[in-house]
Amino acid sequence: MEAIQHMRPTKLSFNSSSDQFPGSLLTFDHPLFTNVTHLDIALHLRFEDLECAWAKWRPLTSLPKLTHLALSSQLAHEILPQLLTECPGLTLFMIRFWVLAEAVEFTQTLSVADPRVVVVHALANFLMDWKGGAYGDDDFWARGDQFVLRKRTGEILSTQYLLDETEV
């Protein structure tokens, strides 16, 4: 944890199980989050962690510069309505699925109508995409922004949520 004391990234990605995610980071008041605009959290949650998900994740609403958020499907399913209501500064909220059928099913049962929501059938080579974005190339954030823009301009329905990244 000492190494991150002085880091102030604008884009940050976590991929971990819930028992490995440092509790001190879960409050999101660590200086690491001061400038974060794009936050990607892929947690593999245990069932018992889902019961109080919003209580645990509400501190996301306190991130002062957060505009882009990507979450794994398990977590997003539990906190989606509250997050959209309490984070009006979000311009993009992505929900990542690795299985297309699960992504399609999620979009069919989505209980919110919000153009900021994008359900992503993720690229198989997510790491290469992330690295490309770190070096200024097109990445899943840029494609998500484009998808939301297409919804807002009427090019596609604002209620269309599925972005199949395997077609990229």
Residue pairs with C-beta under 8 A, 6 or more apart in sequence:
1 22
1 24
4 30
4 32
5 31
6 31
7 32
8 31
8 32
8 34
8 35
9 32
9 35
9 36
10 35
10 36
10 37
10 38
10 65
11 36
11 37
11 38
11 39
11 40
11 133
11 134
11 141
12 32
12 33
12 36
12 38
12 39
12 40
13 39
13 40
13 41
13 42
13 130
14 21
14 25
14 40
14 41
14 42
14 43
15 42
15 43
16 42
16 43
16 44
17 43
17 44
17 45
17 46
18 43
18 44
18 45
18 46
18 49
19 46
21 43
24 30
25 32
26 56
26 57
26 59
27 59
28 59
28 60
28 62
28 63
29 59
29 62
33 39
33 63
34 64
34 65
35 65
36 63
36 65
36 66
37 65
37 66
37 67
37 68
38 67
38 68
38 69
38 70
38 141
39 60
39 63
39 66
39 68
39 69
39 70
40 69
40 70
40 71
40 130
41 69
41 70
41 71
41 72
41 75
42 70
42 71
42 72
42 96
43 71
43 72
43 74
43 75
44 72
44 74
45 53
45 72
45 74
45 75
49 56
50 74
50 78
53 75
53 78
53 79
54 78
54 79
54 82
57 75
57 79
57 83
58 82
58 86
60 66
60 69
60 83
60 87
61 83
61 86
61 87
66 87
66 89
66 90
67 89
67 90
67 91
67 92
68 90
68 91
68 92
68 94
68 141
68 144
68 145
69 83
69 87
69 90
69 92
69 93
69 94
70 93
70 94
70 95
70 96
70 120
70 140
70 141
70 144
71 79
71 93
71 94
71 95
71 96
72 95
72 96
73 95
73 96
73 97
73 102
73 103
73 106
76 93
76 95
77 95
77 106
80 93
80 95
80 112
80 117
81 111
81 112
83 90
83 93
84 90
84 93
84 112
84 114
84 116
84 117
87 93
90 116
91 116
91 145
91 148
92 116
92 118
92 141
92 144
92 145
92 148
93 114
93 116
93 117
93 118
94 118
94 119
94 120
94 140
94 144
95 106
95 117
95 118
95 119
95 120
96 120
96 122
97 103
97 106
97 119
97 120
97 121
97 122
98 121
98 122
99 121
100 121
100 164
100 166
103 119
103 120
103 121
103 162
103 164
104 162
106 119
107 119
107 161
107 162
110 117
110 119
110 161
113 158
113 159
115 148
115 151
115 152
115 158
116 148
117 161
118 144
118 147
118 148
118 161
118 163
119 161
119 162
119 163
120 140
120 144
120 163
120 165
121 162
121 163
121 164
121 165
121 166
122 140
122 165
123 129
123 140
123 165
123 166
123 168
124 166
126 140
129 139
129 140
130 139
130 140
132 138
132 139
133 139
133 140
133 141
133 142
140 165
143 163
143 165
143 168
144 163
147 156
147 163
150 156
151 157
151 158
151 160
152 158
